[in-house]
Amino acid sequence: MVNNASVNYWDYLQVPKLLNLQNGLNDNNVSVDELHFIIVHQVFELWFKQVISEIKFVRDKLNVARVEEENIPIIVHHLQRVVKILTIASDHFVLMETLTPQDFLNFRSKLGTASGFQSFQMRQIELLLGLTKGERENYNHDNPIKFLYETSKHSIDGSEIVNLLEKTSTEKNLLECVLDWIYRTPIQGSGPNSDNDNDIVDEFISGYLERIKEINETQMKKLIEDGGDINVKTKFEESYNEIYDFLNAVEFNQSDSKDFKLRMKRIRAGILFIESYRNFPLVSWPRILIDSIVELEECFIKFRFNHARMVERIIGRRIGTGGSSGVDYLDETTKYRIFKDLWKIRTILLPSQNLPPLKNVNYFQFVSEVD
């Protein structure tokens, strides 16, 4: 046991042990290019470890019956840390691109069937964020978690990895916690437990839709006067109907319960309310939190895009070492969206001057006078 009084830098960080982990499969003949490949990927995995820790922290802070206001800036701080980590990690692909195609081919065979497709920490991040099996199937993707289960049979640490992913898949994810929190938004000062809450939500949505219709009619009239597309009226009508259906959660009518539909309707109204009246103190930090979630997913998308371009630059359109379609698969993953409703609301937002009037204004702003 090390005496704390004599602890030094390399003891605390376990640097000697760390520097002995770059030999591949105990191969003493690692070239400078292979060493580069190993180190960059190990750095990725270290960043993934921190991202997992941060997401769990944020999830647990949100996974309570009442999120205290003073905790919102703390949550935002940790979300922004993930944003910075993903931004830096994405830039690491520039380092990988210093590896020429021939440099990589000289040792590619050593990887065997090993592939980034097997990064169980990446799969854990996806589960923690809330990526569903259905989202993968939308793009005809094999389930990488199922693939990990199969390949784990031949690995010493395989059962431990499988247990980790199975445990994570049963835990509440960040998407669920964020939606639970948004559900409790005091729309026009009314919470979900108010006796007339459904009426208040309906009134808010109807008022918003009316303002959208007014703006659409003004824009449509001007476009027609200026000799625009004669089909513009149909386009505006289709756009309005899509917005109407989204805010009223119409897609949940058939297959889900009435309560679930009302819940999703309130969540979408809550996002819209926070985004629309963001300058009022009570909703300013919640709006920053929502924006940080969107920024996090945006950075994740950029990470996937940069990964695909790096792979294409080095190996072209070869089949991946793990048997995936390589670049084609990576490009499709950039289309994943986890926090869909947070993105969708941005299509609907009105200019501040066109917003329906905010009720219970004093509820949402700082107290101006001391009693």
N, C-alpha and C positions, 0 to 999 in steps of 0.2 A: 504493500500500500504506500502511495506517494505522500510524503509530508506536504501539506498545503503551503507551508512556509517556503518550500524549495521548488514549487511548481514553476516550470518555465513554459515558453511558447510551444515547443514541439511536444512536450508532455500533455499539455492541456488539449491540443488539437490532434494528438496522436499521429503526428506527421510521419514518423518512420513507418508505421503500419500502413498509412495511406499511400505512401510512395512505393509500397511493395504489392500494390493491387493492379498493376498495369501489364501483367505478363500473359494476358489472354488465358488460354488453357494450360497454364504452367509451362509456357513455351519460352525458352531462353533466347530464341532467335527472332525477337520482335524488331522489325525494321523501324526506322524513324517515322515512316509514313503510317505504319500500323499503330505505333505508339500514339501518334497524333489522333488517329481514329478512335482509339480506346479512351484516351483522356477526354476528348470532346464529348463522347457519349456518356462517360461517367459523370461529367459535369452536368449534363442534361438530367441525369437521374438524381443528382443531389438537389438540383433546383426543383424537380418534381416532388422530392421529399418535403421541401419547405412549402411548396404550393399546397400539398395535402394537409400539412399542419395548419396553414392559414385558413383554408376552406373549412376545415373542421371547427376552428375557433369561431369563424363568422357564423357558421351553421348553428353552433351551440348557443351563441349569443342571441340569435333570432328565434331559436326553438324554445320559447317560453310563452306563457299566457299573456304577458305584458312586457314589451320591450321598453325599458326606461329611456327617456329622451336623452339622458347624458351618455347612453351607450351607443347611440347612432353615430356620432363622430368617431368613436373607437372602432366600430364596425367598418366605417368608410376607410379609416386609416389602414386597416388590414386588407381590405379589398384593393386599395391602391398599391399596397405592397405586392400583391399578386400581379397586378397590372405591370408594375416595374419589372418583376421577375420574368414574366412572359415576354416583355419587350426585349430584355437583355438576352434571354434564352433564344429568342427568334434571331437575334443578331449573330448568335454562335454559328448559324449555318454559313455565314460568310467565311468563318474559319474552316469549315468543312470543305468549302469550295476551293481552298488552296490545294486540295487533293485532286490531282488530275485523274481522268479516267484510267490511264495506264497505271498510275500509282496504286489505285484501288484494286484493279484487276490482279495486280501482282500478289495480293494476299487475300482476295475475296473468297477463295476456296476454303480458307481456314475457318470461315464463319459457318460452313456447313448449312444447316437449315435455320441458324440463329438469325433473328430479324427484329427490327424495331417494332414489328407487329406484336412481338411478345413482351413489350414493355408493360409489365403488370401495374406499374405505378401510373402510367398514362391511362390504363383501363380503370384504375381506382379513381383517378381525377374525374373521368367521365361519369362514373357512377355517383360520385359525391356531388357533382354539379347537377345531375339529373337527366343525363342522356339516356333515352329509352331504347329498348330493342327494336321497337317499331320505327324509330327514326332511322336506324341503320337499314332496316328492311325497305324503307322508302327508296333507298339507293341501291337495292339488291346486293347489300354487303353481307359477307359471311360474318358471323358473330365472333369477334376476336376473343371474347371471354371463353366461348366454347372451344375455340382453337387452343387457348392456353390450358384449358382442362385436359385436352388430349395430349399436348406436348409435355405437360407436367409429369406424366407417368414415367418419363425417362429422365427426370431430374431429381437430384438429391433434395432440393428445396421445394419441389413441386407441390407436395401436399400442403405445406405451409402457405404457399402463394394462393392455392385454391381456397383454403380456409379464410384467408384474408379477404379475397374478392367476394366470397359467399357472405361473409359477415357484413362487408360494406354494402352489398346489394340489399340487405335487410334493414339497413339504417335509414333514417330520414335524410333526404338529400337537400341541397341548398335550394333548389327550385321550389320544393314543397314548403320549406320554411319561409322563403320570400313571399310566396303567394298567401300563406297563412297570415303573415304580418300585414300585407297589403289589404287583405280581406277586412281587417279591423280599422281601416281608414275612416276617420270621422267625416263622411261626405256631407257637406253643408252643416257640419257640426253634429251629425247624427251617426251613432255607432250601429253595428249590426244587431245589437240586442234591443234597440228601440222598437216600440210597438208598431210604428208606422214607417219603419226603415225601408221596406220594399217600395212604398209610395214615394219616398224621398229619392231613392235611387232612380226610379222610373222618371220622376220629374226632372232630375238632373240630366239624364240621358236624353230625354225628349227635348229639353231646352237646348242642349248641345247640338242635337241633330237638326233642330230648326235653324240654328245659326249656320250650320254647314250648308243647308239647303239654300239659305239666303245668299251666301257667298257664291255657291255654285251657279245660281241663276244669274247673278251679276256678271260672273266670268263668262258664262255661256252666251249671254246677250252680247257682250263686247266682242267675243270671238266671231259670232255670226255677223255682226255689223262690220267687222274687219275682213270679212270674206273667208273665214276659217272653214274647217272641215264641216260638211253638211251633216255628218253623223255625230257631231260633237254632243248633241242632246242625248243621244243613246249612251255615249261614253260616260257622261255625267250621271245619268240615271243608274247605270251599272255600278259606278263608283259609290254612289250614295247607298244603293241597296246592299252593297258589300259591307259598308261601314255600319249600316243599320243592323244587319245580321250579326256582325261581330260584336257590337256593343250589347245586343240583346241575347248573345250566346245561343243563337238559333240552332247551331249545329249539335247542341246537346239535347234537343227536344226528343228525339226518337229513342236513342240508346241509353240515355242516362236519366236518373231520377230528377224530379222537379226541384228538389232541394239542391242538387249538384248544379243544375242550370242556374238557379238563383245565386248560388255561391260564385260561379264563374262570372256571372253578370255583375255582381258587386265588386269582384276583384278587378275586372276591366274598367268599371266606373271609378274605382279607387286609383288605379294607375293614371287614368285620364284626369282625375281631380288633382292629384299631386303634381302632375306635369303642368297643368293649366294654371294653377294658382301658386306656383313655386316661389314667388317673391314674398309671400306671407310667411312670417317667422315659423309658425307651427309646422309648415310643410316644406320649408327650404332644405333642411337636412334630409328628410325622407326622399326628396327629389334628387339630392346629390347621391344618396345611397343607390337609388334606382339607376342613375346614370353610371355609377361605378360598376354595377352589375353588367350593364350593356357594354361598357368599355372593356371589362374583363373578357366577355365573350368575343368582342371584336379582336382583342389581342390574341385570343386562342385561335381564331380563324386565320389571323395573319401568321401565327406560328405554323399552322398546318400548310398554308400557302407557301411560305418560305421553305418548309421541309420538302414539299413537292418539287419546287424549282431546283433546290439543291440536288435532289435525287436525279431529276431529269438531266441536269448539267453533267453529272458524273457518270451515270449508267444508262442514260437515255430511257428507252421504253422496255428494258429487259423485264422479265418476270422477277419479282422480288425473291430474296434468298429464302423467305418463309413460304413461298408459293403464291403470294398475293399477286394481283395484276400490277404491282409497282406504282408508277406515277398515276395511272388511271384511278386506282383506288384512293391514293392520297388526294387527288383533285376532288373526288366526290366527297371526301370528308369535310372539305371547306364549306359545303352546303348545309352541314348540320346546324340546326338552331335549337338551343335548349330553352332560352327565355323568350319564346316566340311573342307572347303578348306584350312584353316590354318593347320589342322592336315594332310591332304592329301599330301601337298607339301613336308612334311618330308620324304615321301616314294621316292621322286624324286631327292632329292639333290645330287649333285656331290661333290667329294673331291675338295678342292680349286685348286689343281694343274691341274685338268681336265676341269675347267670352260672355256667357250668361252671367248675370250679377251674382256675386258671392253673398250668401246669406250668413247671418251670425258672424259678421266681420270681426267683431271684438274677440271672438273665440280663437281666431287664427293669427292675431297680431299681439305685439307686446302691449302690456297695460300702459296706457298713456298718462294715467293719473293715479296717485296713491290715495286710497280712501282715508 
